Amino acid sequence: MQQEFQHSYALRCVPGPDADKIAGWEAHQDFVATRRADRTGIEISGSWPKPDQAAMKASSPVFPGAVQLTPAGAAFVLLPDAQTTGGYPHILQVARVDRHLLGQIRPGERIHFLLRSPDDAARELREKLEFFWDWLPDLML
């Protein structure tokens, strides 16, 4: 289990639907949460590439945990009160197993994205739920 109170976060994520359209960035680096944060999302600073016009798309569904790149090269991770559709490239999706950590990230804290396959992310969520069910058998999730 990851400790909840710290100054950096390792977030497991899967590639988003537009990950293959954006070249020139590495998920294996540290990013930093900026002061631009509210209940809809958190801006994440780091070495993000500026998406070209071909990477822009018509609006499509987005979900909490989506990491989108703006035309200016900024990245935002969406939180529960975010919009339900978006037209910016969706390059990462924070896995459900770590999505609860997004609400704890404060400005200036480091974020490291750990890429997982969808199958691995689902397995890790099952393992986490099994841990809690063993620990708290009456817990209803």
Order of alpha helices (4+ residues) and beta strands (2+ residues): beta-beta-beta-beta-beta-beta-beta-beta-beta-alpha
